[in-house]
Amino acid sequence: MTALPLGLTVEALAAAEAEADPGSLGAGTRLRNRFGPDLAAAALTQVVLRRRARSKFGDAALGLWLTRDGLEQATRPDVAALHARRFVDAGVRRVVDLGCGIGADAVAFVRAGLDVVAVERDPATADVARANLAGAVEAARAGGGHAKAEVVVADVADVLGAGLEPGDGVFADPARRDARGRVWRAQDFSPDLSTLLALASPERVLGVKLGPALPHALVPRESEAEWVSHGGDVVEVGVWSGPGSVAGRRSALLWPAERLVATDARLEVRPVGTYVHEPDGAVIRAGAVAALGERLGAGLLDAQIAYLTSDTLVSVPGATAFEVEEVLPYDLKRLRRWVRERGIGTLEIKRRGLDVDPVDLRRSLRPQGSASATLILSRTPDGAVALVVHRCHSPGDRVT
């Protein structure tokens, strides 16, 4: 029988899975009495992580092996499949996954028929990746596939020092946490960003997955940058080079296949129209708001703010449309009176370009009553306004 990772046993894991609340004190006491503190903690933690992971992996989470940090950084399966498709379309046969974590992307590569060398310097995490990849390889072979996967416990620098095989694709999702928590500077990533980007060449497919807040200035001019939105969440920016990439392109990919490419176009600033459109976060991050505005036939509420406005409702992915009911001045007393007179008890507040905390403002407006409303606060050339709006549940809704 194949040993389970993290020192787990089938019996302990089954006992943890039988607990209605594996994070409870009672569950901990029961499992410690049967298996001892270390095994009990490992089993209960695994079950807690698997249940949490269902929001990212669906029912497949129940068969995955997870760590806390690995789950947080792991790529969603749909997005990992996009990564794999890049390599397949470019004719790559084998991918070297530098810093594979729990193996979420490596599993997608195997499912796409690619051979994988997964590199992970932490032995415990490598064991988890090895177990996840074993399941993927077994499933692939059962379906007639022949993909192979190997997990190497090593530092990325040592692997690169030994050299890569010609034709190998390279993928990396550098760790963005250390012992003290989240790290934000690119030089503190592990491996650091400059080391990874230095692997770029015209002959090799290179993909580096990074957090979507990555500044444009850190993306090499000759590389492609793709901000990905999945289910309305901006989940990553992928920096790609080599065969199949489009040098210099900055775009938003709205899963599964809708793309908005940033251009040098400029939109005019317009008065508030019948509709206000809130761009998807990936569109904003990619700098593709003007491209979206052109599709919508819309202008900007303010030259520096990513709210669009138009008098027509167009079905375009990448934006949430709101119909404007009233235009109010942004004045606390006026808004408080409006909330009171309308009997607003549930109040959603969106804002851009104004130094106001929506939570504090909501508290100041003292909503009470049975009605609900949405306010959009924004600068305009005529001053700050509060737009009373409602979502359009027809053409123009966000499609991702």
C-alpha angles and dihedrals in degrees: 000000000000112000115245119239125251091032092287127154129209091240095051093046092049090051091051092048090054091060115100090209109024091180094059127108090239093055090050092051094049095049095043089055091054104035109015127253101287099048092041091053092047094049096046092046091052092052092047090051093047092053091047091048093060089085088061104030104023117213090339087075090076090068098043130097113228147184125198096247092038093055092049094054099033117119119245110252095243091052093043087055088056089054090050092049090057091060095042093050090051091054096250115159101185132032126200107211107203111205096003098182110191090347103253094144093037089056090054090051091053091048089053090055097257125138112235138206105191116196121201126162097200108081096208093050090046089056089054092049090048091054093048092048092048089059092047093049092048091051092046093051091047086058093050098266126136104203118145128206132194128182116209121195102215145111113269091234090059092049092050090046089057089052136240125262117252109261095025115133117220127216127179136180100182117212112257097189132072134180090289096049136256118013121205106182114092092223089060095056116107108258092023116242097243091057091052097045089050088068091070117119135156090249100048129069107228124182124181119186114208140166114282093241091070109134115244089233090070093058112090112243092236094052129084119239120201122186109203126211117193120181090345093306121115099226107171151335115239117206109204135183138167129039114006096019124110109230113233096004118141113189148154116236111203104199128280102019115322112119131190114191121207115241137178091253118128127211124218121241111246138186116262108288134195092282137036120203124206110205121225111260092246090057090053094045092049093051091240098129091112091052089052091047091054091054090050095043085235138141133208128271087215132004092241100038128083098227116114127201134196142157095231132063113228127181103240128150117234102050141073112223125215127188113224115234101172138002112217130179114253096251123137097218093046092049093046090053091048092051091049096046093048094046091235112181101159113050127179114195125196122180144175131178095015126101097231133119109227091212093054092044092050089052091050092051091056099214114207129162142056101283126092132211144173123224125195113199118199145150117251131177087261094053137272116327139188111219118203104214145162128209118258110235093195135055111354098039115135112275116190 
